[in-house]
Amino acid sequence: MTPVTFNNNVLRDGHQSLAATRMKTEQMLPVCETLDNWGFGALETWGGATIDSGLRFLDEFPFDRLDALKKACPKTPHMMLLRGQNIVQYAHFPDDVVEAFIKTSAKHGMNIFRIFDALNDARNMKCAIDACKKAKATAHGTICYTSSPVHSVEKFIEMGKELAEMGCDGIVIKDMAGLIPPMDASAIVSALKKAITIPVWIHTHDTAGLGASTYMAAIDAGVDAIDLSVSPFANGTGQPDVVRMLALMKDHPRCPKVSDSQMADLKEMRLHLEKVYKELDSFTSHQNEIVDSDTLEYQVPGGMLSNFRTQLKEQKMEDKFDEVFREIPVVREALGWIPLVTPTSQIVGMQAFLNVKFGRWKQISPQAADIALGYYGRTPAPVSEEIQKIAEKQMGKAPITCRPVEAPNAEHKHMEDLRKELKAKKMPSDDEHCVIHAMFPAQLEQHYKNKEKPKAGVGMPDKVAAPAPAKAAPVAQTSAPLSENARRYALTINGEAMEVQVEELS
């Protein structure tokens, strides 16, 4: 039997899930050569929240990190997580910006683009898939696993077939909250392996303690590759550790053959990463390291559980934790049983918070309203008619059924608009800066202001200090600004900042 391929996510999802995405490039570089030589099928090095967090908190220009990691790991394919039409942000961007981002990323060495949509709306994935093919990169169509009264194994299988027909080079089952039971994983993988000819991969987390057993079931069903990490940036809200997975697979016919020197290399990497983990202790939490069965009830990404505890404490609402999380399924049902993955996990979490603080649906965030009106895409089930009417009144616009980026009167900045803006600011206007400016204009401008300042020193710090609070990533402005009396709330959910303004509904 063909051994299952091990991918390694420690340089992206490992620290995103367990250390709020705060690992610096210089902290990664000491393990890169070992990672590159170990024999992993792919290394996840970019995408997800790393581009935002690296620019916002670590003052690193995103393409500089990609260049450094590609130079340090030249042998193994690099992969990244891409939010379809959102790229690595919350808003929908026009096709030419999506295409430019993928083309530019491929030019800098990105090999595999793992493309998903928060609502599993394949329309929001097609542009990115086509752009990957055009850039001669590998496009992996990604299914966001979730459970609800309207989701089923059969629907996930149908989506996998649809993505294969769209030209994807592989299919990934993405279980962002660690919810997928082993038997569901087995059923989906088995059916896809029979129905399509392209590889099938699976990605999960060990938040609820299911991750490793789910991988074993998927391996027995014929999955081609699984995502792992390296302790201490593994297990808990991260992916299972490589050493742990090898122990579970001992004498299994699909277990990769690993030499003594490879085992020693895993230990060497762990020893370095343990030092990094201590340096990042401002951003780590014991609650992220343990099995949390609450995930099975609330069905939210693990990082959201721990982050929300802290955020509610800051809002002096720590006694409302259970109430807020019980509200999440209520919000999710009203918004059409959407999966909870960036950005929907942040949006649903924020709305649950608002429902508890002000009363159910007394105040609706603009982002939740946009989901109700179709501006994020097609929801798995119909949105509550009552909530849609409230949203329509609040936002002053009608529901849509078209692809969100093609919505009537949508205002988008295209590549030439972005280029002109950067030139006016006397900043670089190449494609690299245009696509980052499209998503994070304030953070990019601050990065260039910081470049003018003298550096405080070089080398790896003994401890990475917590940054000063930063404004949340901008979300697409889809309606007129709220009044000056509107309340503003900023929360960090699932490792990412989100800010909303809300006002009383009349």
TORMAR-888434 format. One record per atom (N, C-alpha, C): residue in three letters; x, y negated, z. Coordinates in steps of 0.2 Angstrom, whole numbers, plus 5000, padded with zeros to 4 digits. Each point is the difference from the previous one (the first is absolute). Layout:
N
alaXYZ
...
***
This chain:
506
met500450065000
met499649945000
met500449945000
thr499849954997
thr500449934999
thr500049975007
pro500549985003
pro500049965006
pro499749945000
val499649985005
val499749935000
val500549955000
thr499949944997
thr500549955000
thr499849955006
phe500649985004
phe499949965005
phe500249934998
asn499649955001
asn500149934999
asn500249975006
asn500349945000
asn500249975007
asn499749935000
asn499749985005
asn499649935000
asn500349965006
val500650015003
val500249975006
val500249934998
leu500249984994
leu500249934999
leu499449964998
arg499450035000
arg499449964999
arg499450015005
asp499750064999
asp499450015004
asp500250025007
gly500750035001
gly500250025006
gly500049945005
his500349944998
his500149955005
his499349954999
gln499750014995
gln499349964999
gln499550035006
ser500050065000
ser499650045005
ser500249995007
leu500650005001
leu500350015007
leu500349945003
ala500249954996
ala500349945002
ala499849944996
ala499449994998
ala499749944997
ala500449984994
thr500350044997
thr500349994993
thr500649955001
arg500450005006
arg500549955002
arg500750034998
met500150064998
met500750024998
met500349964995
lys500649975001
lys500349964996
lys500550044995
thr500149974994
thr500450044995
thr500750025003
glu500349965004
glu500650015002
glu500050065005
gln499450015003
gln499950065005
gln499950064996
met499850004994
met499850054996
met500750034996
leu500449964998
leu500650014996
leu500450065003
pro500250005006
pro500450065003
pro499750074999
val499450014998
val499750074999
val499950014993
cys500149954996
cys499850014993
cys500450054996
glu500650005001
glu500450054996
glu499850075002
thr499950015006
thr499850075003
thr499350024997
leu499549955000
leu499450014998
leu500050024992
asp500449964997
asp500150014992
asp500350074999
asn500450025004
asn500350074998
asn499750065003
trp499549995004
trp499750055004
trp499650054995
gly499749984995
gly499650044996
gly499249995000
phe499849945002
phe499349985000
phe499849994993
gly499350014999
gly499849994993
gly499949934999
ala499849965005
ala500049924999
ala500149975006
leu500249945000
leu500149965006
leu499549945000
glu499549995004
glu499649945000
glu500449945004
thr500149954996
thr500549955002
thr499649935000
trp499449994997
trp499849944999
trp499250005000
gly499749944999
gly499350004999
gly499650005007
gly499450015000
gly499650005006
gly500149935003
ala500150005007
ala500149945003
ala500749975000
thr500550044997
thr500749985001
thr500149944996
ile499749984995
ile500249944996
ile499749945004
asp499450015003
asp499849945004
asp500449995006
ser500150065004
ser500349995006
ser500749984999
gly500450034995
gly500749984999
gly500149934999
leu499549974996
leu500049934998
leu499849955006
arg499550025003
arg499749965005
arg500450005007
phe500250065002
phe500350015007
phe500750014999
leu500350034995
leu500750015000
leu500449964995
asp499649954997
asp500349954995
asp500550044995
glu499750054997
glu500350044995
glu499649994993
phe500449984995
phe499650004993
phe499950074998
pro499450024998
pro499850074999
pro500550044995
phe500149964994
phe500450044995
phe500750015002
asp500349965005
asp500650015003
asp500150065004
arg499450025003
arg500050065004
arg500050064995
leu499649994995
leu499950064995
leu500750014997
asp500349954998
asp500750004997
asp500550045004
ala500049985007
ala500550025004
ala499950085002
leu499350025000
leu499950075002
leu500150044993
lys499849974995
lys500250044993
lys500750014999
lys500449955002
lys500750014999
lys500350055005
ala499750005006
ala500250055006
ala499750074999
cys499550004996
cys499750074999
cys499850014992
pro500650014996
pro499950004993
pro499750064997
lys500150065004
lys499950064997
lys499250025000
thr499749995006
thr499350025001
thr499549954998
pro499550024997
pro499549964997
pro499749965006
his499949934999
his499749965005
his499249994998
met499650005006
met499349994999
met499749955004
met499549974998
met499749945004
met499250015000
leu499749975005
leu499350005001
leu499749944997
leu499550004995
leu499849944997
leu499250005000
arg499749955002
arg499349995001
arg499649994994
gly500250034995
gly499649984993
gly500049934999
gln499449974998
gln499949934998
gln500249965005
asn500150025007
asn500249965005
asn500849995001
ile500450044996
ile500750015000
ile500250025007
val500249955004
val500250025007
val499749945005
gln499449984998
gln499749955003
gln499250025001
tyr499649955002
tyr499350015001
tyr499649984994
ala500249954996
ala499649974995
ala500150044994
his499549994995
his500150034993
his500449954996
phe500550034996
phe500449954996
phe499950024993
pro500049954995
pro499950014993
pro500550054997
asp499750034995
asp500450064997
asp500749984998
asp500249944998
asp500649984998
asp500550005006
val499849985006
val500450005006
val500150075002
val499550055000
val500150075002
val500550034995
glu499949994993
glu500550024996
glu500749985001
ala500149935001
ala500749985001
ala500350025006
phe499650015006
phe500350035006
phe500250074998
ile499750044997
ile500250074999
ile500650004995
lys499949964995
lys500650004995
lys500649985004
thr500049955004
thr500649975003
thr500250055005
ser499650035004
ser500250055005
ser500350064997
ala499850024994
ala500350064997
ala500749984997
lys500149944998
lys500649974998
lys500550005005
his499849995007
his500450005005
his500150075003
gly499750054997
gly500250075002
gly499450045003
met499449975001
met499550045003
met499850054995
asn499950075002
asn499950054995
asn499250025000
ile499850015007
ile499350035000
ile499549955004
phe499549984997
phe499549965002
phe499450045003
arg499950005006
arg499450035003
arg499549955001
ile499550014995
ile499549954999
ile499350025003
phe499749965005
phe499450015003
phe499549944999
asp499450015002
asp499549955001
asp499750015006
ala499949955004
ala499750015007
ala499350035000
leu499649994994
leu499350025000
leu500050064996
asn500650034997
asn500050064996
asn499749984993
asp500049934998
asp499749984994
asp500550004995
ala500050054995
ala500550024996
ala500149944995
arg499549964999
arg500049944996
arg500649955002
asn500150005007
asn500549955002
asn500750045000
met500050054997
met500750045000
met500250004993
lys499650004995
lys500150014993
lys500649954997
cys500049945002
cys500549954997
cys500750025002
ala500050025007
ala500750025003
ala500250064997
ile499650054999
ile500150064997
ile500349994993
asp499649964996
asp500349994993
asp500649965000
ala500149965004
ala500649965001
ala500650045001
cys499950055005
cys500650055001
cys500250044994
lys499550024996
lys500150044994
lys500449964995
lys499849935000
lys500449964995
lys500749995002
ala500149995007
ala500749995003
ala500450065000
lys499750064998
lys500350075000
lys500250025007
ala499649985005
ala500050025007
ala499550055001
thr500050045006
thr499650055001
thr499449975004
ala499450024998
ala499349975003
ala499750065003
his499949995007
his499750055004
his499349975002
gly499550034998
gly499349985002
gly499950035007
thr499749955004
thr500050025007
thr499250005002
ile499850055004
ile499450015003
ile500049985007
cys499649955002
cys500049995008
cys499550045003
tyr500350055004
tyr499550055004
tyr499749965005
thr499450015001
thr499649985006
thr499450055001
ser499649995005
ser499450045001
ser499549965002
ser499450024997
ser499449965001
ser499450044998
pro499449985001
pro499450044997
pro500050004992
val500449954997
val500050004993
val500650034996
his500550025004
his500650024998
his500050085000
ser500350034995
ser500050085000
ser500650024997
val500250065001
val500650034996
val499950004993
glu499450014998
glu499850004993
glu500149934996
lys499949955004
lys500149934997
lys500749985000
phe500450025004
phe500749995000
phe500350044994
ile499850064999
ile500250044994
ile499849964994
glu499449984999
glu499849964994
glu500549944999
met500149975005
met500449945000
met500750024997
gly500350055003
gly500650034997
gly500050014993
lys499550034998
lys499950024992
lys500049934996
glu499649955003
glu500049944997
glu500649964999
leu500450005005
leu500749975000
leu500550044995
ala499950065000
ala500450044995
ala499849984993
glu499449994999
glu499849994993
glu500249924998
met500149965005
met500249934999
met500850004998
gly500350065001
gly500750004998
gly500550005005
cys499850025006
cys500550005006
cys500450064999
asp500649995003
asp500550055000
asp500050055006
gly499649985004
gly499950045006
gly499449985004
ile499850045005
ile499449985004
ile500350015008
val499849945003
val500250015008
val499449995004
ile499950055005
ile499549995005
ile500349965005
lys499749945001
lys500349965005
lys499550005006
asp500250025006
asp499750015006
asp500349955005
met499849945000
met500349945003
met499950005008
ala499550045002
ala499850005007
ala500250065003
gly500250054996
gly500150075003
gly499450045002
leu499549994996
leu499350035001
leu499950074997
ile500450014994
ile499850064996
ile500150065003
pro499450045001
pro500150075003
pro500450054996
pro500350045002
pro500450054996
pro499650034995
met499450025001
met499650044995
met499749954995
asp499949945001
asp499949954995
asp500649994995
ala500549995003
ala500749994996
ala500050064996
ser499950065002
ser500150064996
ser499550004995
ala499449995001
ala499550004995
ala500149954994
ile500249945002
ile500249954995
ile500650014996
val500550025003
val500650024997
val499950064995
ser499650055003
ser499950064995
ser499649994994
ala499549955001
ala499649994994
ala500349954995
leu500449965003
leu500449954995
leu500550044996
lys500450055004
lys500550044996
lys499750044995
lys499350025001
lys499750044994
lys499749954995
ala499949945002
ala499649964995
ala500549964996
ile500649985002
ile500449954997
ile500750044999
thr500449974996
thr500750034998
thr500649965003
ile499849945003
ile500549955003
ile500150025007
pro500649985003
pro500150025007
pro499549975005
val499950035006
val499649985005
val500449995006
trp500049945003
trp500449995006
trp499549985006
ile500250005006
ile499649985006
ile500449965005
his499749955002
his500349965005
his499549995006
thr500250025006
thr499649995006
thr500449975006
his499749995005
his500349985007
his499850055005
asp500449995006
asp499950055005
asp499649975006
thr499749944998
thr499649965005
thr499650055005
ala499650044997
ala499550045004
ala500350075001
gly500650014998
gly500350075001
gly499950054995
leu499749984994
leu499850044995
leu500650014994
gly500449955000
gly500449994994
gly500450064998
ala500450035005
ala500450064998
ala499650064998
ser499550015003
ser499550064999
ser499749994993
thr499849944999
thr499749984993
thr500550014995
tyr500649985001
tyr500550024995
tyr500150074998
met500050045006
met500150074999
met499450034995
ala499449985002
ala499450024996
ala500149984992
ala500249944999
ala500149974994
ala500650044996
ile500550025004
ile500650044997
ile499750064997
asp499650045005
asp499750064998
asp499650004994
ala499749944999
ala499549994994
ala500449984994
gly500649995000
gly500449984994
gly500249934999
val500049965005
val500149934999
val500849994998
asp500149954996
asp500750004998
asp500549965004
ala499849955004
ala500449975004
ala499649975006
ile500449995006
ile499749975006
ile500549945002
asp499749955004
asp500449955002
asp500250015008
leu500649995001
leu500350015007
leu500449945002
ser500250005006
ser500449945002
ser500650035005
val500449965003
val500550025004
val499949975007
ser500050045005
ser499949975007
ser500649955002
pro499849955004
pro499449995003
pro499449964996
phe500249994994
phe499549964996
phe499650064996
ala499750045004
ala499650064998
ala499550025005
asn499650054998
asn499550025005
asn499549955002
gly499650015005
gly499549955002
gly499649974994
thr500149935000
thr499649974995
thr500450004993
gly500650035000
gly500450014994
gly499950074997
gln500450024995
gln500050064997
gln500450055005
pro499850074999
pro500450055004
pro500849994998
asp500450025005
asp500750004999
asp500250064996
val500649994996
val500250054996
val500250065004
val500449995005
val500250065004
val499450045003
arg499549975002
arg499450035003
arg499750044994
met500049974994
met499650044995
met500450064998
leu500749995000
leu500450064998
leu499950065005
ala499949985006
ala499950055005
ala499350034999
leu499549964999
leu499450034998
leu500050054994
met500449984995
met500050044994
met500550065000
lys500350015006
lys500650055000
lys499750074998
asp500350034995
asp499850064997
asp499450004995
his499849944999
his499449994995
his500350004993
pro499750044995
pro500350004994
pro500149944996
arg499749945002
arg500049944997
arg500549955004
cys500350035005
cys500449955004
cys500749994996
pro500249934999
pro500649984997
pro500650045003
lys500550024996
lys500650025003
lys500449945003
val500250005006
val500349955003
val500750025003
ser500549984998
ser500750025003
ser500149975007
asp500550035003
asp500249975007
asp500349934999
ser500349984995
ser500249934999
ser499449964999
gln499550024997
gln499449964999
gln499749995007
met500050055004
met499749995007
met500449955004
ala500650014999
ala500549955004
ala499949934997
asp499849994994
asp499949934997
asp499349975003
leu499550055001
leu499449975003
leu500149985007
lys500550035004
lys500149985007
lys500449945000
glu500549994995
glu500449944999
glu499549944999
met499550014995
met499649944999
met499549995006
arg499850055004
arg499649995005
arg500449965006
leu500650015001
leu500449975005
leu500149924998
his500149994994
his500049924998
his499349975000
leu499550044998
leu499349975001
leu499849995007
glu500250045004
glu499849995007
glu500349935003
lys500649994998
lys500349935001
lys499549944998
val499850014993
val499649954997
val499350005004
tyr499850055002
tyr499350015003
tyr500149955007
lys500550015003
lys500149965006
lys500149934999
glu500349984994
glu500149934998
glu499349974999
leu499550044997
leu499449984999
leu499450015005
asp500350015006
asp499550015006
asp499549955001
ser500149944997
ser499449955001
ser499450024996
phe500150044995
phe499550024995
phe499850075000
thr500350045005
thr499850075001
thr499550015006
ser499750055000
ser499550025006
ser499950075001
his500050025006
his499950075002
his499450034997
gln499549955000
gln499350024997
gln500150034993
asn500549974996
asn500050024993
asn500450074999
glu500350025006
glu500450064999
glu499650065002
ile499450005003
ile499750055002
ile499450024996
val499750065001
val499450024997
val499449965003
asp499649974995
asp499549965003
asp499350034996
ser499750045004
ser499450034997
ser499449954999
asp500149945003
asp499549954998
asp499949984993
thr500650024996
thr500049994993
thr499450034997
leu499950075002
leu499550044997
leu499349975001
glu499949965005
glu499349975001
glu500049934997
tyr500549965000
tyr500049944997
tyr500250004993
gln500450044998
gln500250014993
gln500349944997
val500549975004
val500449954998
val500750015000
pro500449974996
pro500750015000
pro500350005007
gly500550045001
gly500350005007
gly500349945003
gly500349964995
gly500349945002
gly499549955003
met499450004997
met499449965002
met499850015007
leu500050065002
leu499850015007
leu500549965005
ser500650014999
ser500549975005
ser500049934999
asn500049974994
asn500049934999
asn499449975003
phe499450034999
phe499449975002
phe500049995008
arg500350055003
arg500049995008
arg500449945002
thr500649994996
thr500349945002
thr499749934998
gln499750004994
gln499649954998
gln499449985004
leu499650055002
leu499549995005
leu500249975006
lys500650025003
lys500249985006
lys500249924999
glu500349984995
glu500149934998
glu499449965000
gln499450034998
gln499449974999
gln499650005007
lys500350035005
lys499750015006
lys499450045000
met500050054995
met499550054999
met500250075001
glu500550015004
glu500350075000
glu499550055003
asp499549985004
asp499450045002
asp499550024995
lys500149974994
lys499550014994
lys500350054995
phe500650035001
phe500350044995
phe499550064998
asp499750035004
asp499550064998
asp499549974996
glu499749945003
glu499449974996
glu500249984993
val500649974999
val500249984994
val500150064995
phe500350055003
phe500150064995
phe499450044999
arg499550005005
arg499450034998
arg499649964995
glu500249944999
glu499649954995
glu500350024993
ile500650034999
ile500350014994
ile499650044995
pro499750065003
pro499650044995
pro499449964998
val499749965004
val499449964999
val500249954994
val500549975000
val500349954995
val500150044994
arg500350065000
arg500250044995
arg499450024996
glu499550025003
glu499450034997
glu499649944997
ala500049945003
ala499749944997
ala500349984993
leu500750015000
leu500349984994
leu500150064995
gly499650055001
gly500050054995
gly500550065001
trp500250015006
trp500450065002
trp500749994997
ile500349945000
ile500650004997
ile500650035004
pro500550034996
pro500650025004
pro500349955004
leu500450025005
leu500449955004
leu500750014998
val500249954996
val500750004998
val500149924998
thr500649985000
thr500149934998
thr499849984993
pro499549955000
pro499949955005
pro499350025004
thr499750054998
thr499350015003
thr500050015007
ser500650045003
ser500050015007
ser500149935004
gln500349954997
gln500149945003
gln499349965000
ile499750014995
ile499349964999
ile499550035004
val499950075001
val499650035004
val500149995007
gly500750005002
gly500249995007
gly499849935002
met500149954996
met499949935001
met499249995001
gln499650034996
gln499350005000
gln499750035007
ala500350065001
ala499850035007
ala500149955006
phe500649975000
phe500249965005
phe499549945000
leu499849974994
leu499549945000
leu499450025002
asn499750074999
asn499450025002
asn499950015007
val500650025003
val500050015008
val500049935003
lys500449954997
lys500249945004
lys499349954999
phe499750004994
phe499549964999
phe499350034999
gly499950065000
gly499450034999
gly500050034993
arg499750064999
arg500050044993
arg499849954994
trp500449994996
trp499949964993
trp499849935001
lys500249975007
lys499849935001
lys500549964996
gln500650034999
gln500649974996
gln500350054996
ile500149994993
ile500350054996
ile500649964997
ser500550045000
ser500649974997
ser499950004992
pro500449954997
pro499950004993
pro500250064996
gln500550045003
gln500250064997
gln499550055000
ala499750015006
ala499450055000
ala499549984996
ala499849934999
ala499549984996
ala500250024993
asp500649994998
asp500250024993
asp499950074998
ile500250045005
ile499950084999
ile499250014999
ala499649975004
ala499350014999
ala499749984994
leu500449954997
leu499749974993
leu500450034994
gly500450055001
gly500350034995
gly500749974997
tyr500349955004
tyr500649974998
tyr500650045001
tyr499950055004
tyr500650055001
tyr500050064995
gly499450014998
gly499950064995
gly499350045002
arg500050054997
arg499450055001
arg500050045006
thr499649995005
thr500050035006
thr499750084999
pro500350045005
pro499850074999
pro499250015001
ala499749965004
ala499350005000
ala499749935000
pro499350004999
pro499849934999
pro500149965007
val500149934999
val500149965006
val499349995003
ser499949995006
ser499449985004
ser499749944996
glu499450004998
glu499749944997
glu499949945004
glu499950015007
glu500049955005
glu500749965000
ile500550045000
ile500749975001
ile500149964993
gln499850034995
gln500249974993
gln499649944999
lys499449995003
lys499749945000
lys500349955004
ile500250025006
ile500449955004
ile500649974997
ala500450054997
ala500649994997
ala499949954994
glu499550014996
glu499849964994
glu499849935002
lys499749995006
lys499849935002
lys500649975003
gln500450045003
gln500649965003
gln500549984995
met500150054995
met500649984995
met499749964994
gly499450004999
gly499749964995
gly500150024993
lys500150075000
lys500150034993
lys499650075000
ala499950024994
ala499650064999
ala500450065000
pro499750065002
pro500450064999
pro500250024993
ile500650044999
ile500250024994
ile500150075000
thr500050034993
thr500150074999
thr500650014996
cys500349954997
cys500550004995
cys500750025004
arg500550014997
arg500750005003
arg500149945003
pro500250005007
pro500049935003
pro500549954997
val500550024997
val500549954997
val499749964994
glu499450034998
glu499649974994
glu499449975002
ala500049985007
ala499449975002
ala499849934997
pro499449984999
pro499949944997
pro500349945005
asn500249954996
asn500349945004
asn500650025004
ala500350065000
ala500650025004
ala500649954998
glu500349985005
glu500649954998
glu500650045002
his500450014995
his500650045000
his500649964998
lys500650015003
lys500649974998
lys500450054996
his500149994993
his500350044996
his500849995000
met500350044997
met500849995000
met500249944998
glu499749974995
glu500349934998
glu499849955005
asp499450005003
asp499849965006
asp500550005006
leu500250065001
leu500550015006
leu500749984998
arg500250014994
arg500649974998
arg500049935000
lys499549964998
lys500049935000
lys500049985008
glu499750035004
glu500049985007
glu500750005003
leu500350064999
leu500750015002
leu500549954998
lys499949984993
lys500549954997
lys499849935003
ala499449995002
ala499849935003
ala500350005007
lys500150065003
lys500350005007
lys500850005000
lys500250014993
lys500850014999
lys500250065003
met499650055000
met500250075002
met500150044994
pro500350065000
pro500150054995
pro499350024997
ser500050004993
ser499350024997
ser500050064996
asp500550045002
asp500050074996
asp499450045002
asp499950064997
asp499550045001
asp500050025008
glu500650025002
glu500050025007
glu499749955005
his500249944999
his499749955005
his499349984998
cys499850014994
cys499349984998
cys499550055004
val500250074999
val499550055003
val500049995008
ile500649985003
ile500050005007
ile499649935002
his500149954996
his499649945001
his499350015000
ala499850044995
ala499350014999
ala499750035007
met500350045003
met499750035006
met500249975007
phe500649975000
phe500249975007
phe500449934998
pro499649954998
pro500349944998
pro500349965006
ala499750005006
ala500249965006
ala500650045002
gln500050065000
gln500650045003
gln500650004995
leu499950004994
leu500549994995
leu500449935001
glu499549955000
glu500349935001
glu500449995007
gln499850035005
gln500350005006
gln500750045000
his500050054996
his500650044999
his500549964997
tyr499849964995
tyr500549964997
tyr500249945004
lys499649975004
lys500249955005
lys500550035005
asn499950065002
asn500550035005
asn500750024996
lys500050014994
lys500650014997
lys500549945000
glu499749945001
glu500449945000
glu500349995007
lys499750045005
lys500349995007
lys500650045001
pro500449985004
pro500650045002
pro499850075003
lys500450054998
lys499850075003
lys500350005007
ala499650035005
ala500250015007
ala500650055001
gly500050044995
gly500550065001
gly499950054996
val500450054999
val500050064996
val500050065004
gly499850064997
gly500150065004
gly499350025003
met500050065002
met499350035003
met500049975007
pro499449975002
pro499949985007
pro499950055005
asp500249995006
asp499950055005
asp499350015001
lys499649954999
lys499350015001
lys499649954995
val499550024997
val499749954995
val499449975004
ala500149935000
ala499549965004
ala499450004997
ala499450005004
ala499449994997
ala499949934997
pro499849994993
pro499949944997
pro499449965003
ala500149934999
ala499449965002
ala499450024996
pro499449995003
pro499450024996
pro500049964994
ala499850044995
ala499949974993
ala499350004997
lys499949964996
lys499350004997
lys499950064996
ala499450025000
ala499850074996
ala500149994993
ala500150054996
ala500050004993
ala499449974997
pro500149964995
pro499449964997
pro499550054996
val499450005001
val499550044997
val499749964994
ala499850034995
ala499749964994
ala499449965003
gln500149944997
gln499449955002
gln499550014995
thr499450035003
thr499550014995
thr499449965001
ser500049955005
ser499549965001
ser500249935002
ala499649955001
ala500249945003
ala500250005007
pro500549965002
pro500350005006
pro499449995006
leu500150045005
leu499549995006
leu500149935003
ser499549985004
ser500049945003
ser500649995005
glu500149945002
glu500649995005
glu499850035007
asn499450015001
asn499850035007
asn500050085000
ala500250024994
ala500150085000
ala500550025005
arg499950065003
arg500450035004
arg500550044996
arg500750005002
arg500550044996
arg500350055005
tyr500050064997
tyr500350065004
tyr500550034996
ala500550025003
ala500650044997
ala500150065004
leu500050064997
leu500150065003
leu500550044996
thr500450045003
thr500550054996
thr499750075001
ile499850034994
ile499650065000
ile500450054995
asn500250065003
asn500450054996
asn500649974997
gly500349965005
gly500749974998
gly500049944995
glu499449974999
glu500049954995
glu499549945003
ala500349944999
ala499649945002
ala499449994996
met499549975003
met499449984997
met499749945003
glu499849954997
glu499749945003
glu499449994996
val499449985004
val499449984998
val499749945003
gln499649964997
gln499649955003
gln499350024999
val499649995006
val499350025000
val499649945003
glu499449994998
glu499649955003
glu499350035001
glu499649975004
glu499350035001
glu499650004994
leu499650054999
leu499650004995
leu499349975002
ser499749964995
ser499449975002
ser499450044998
***
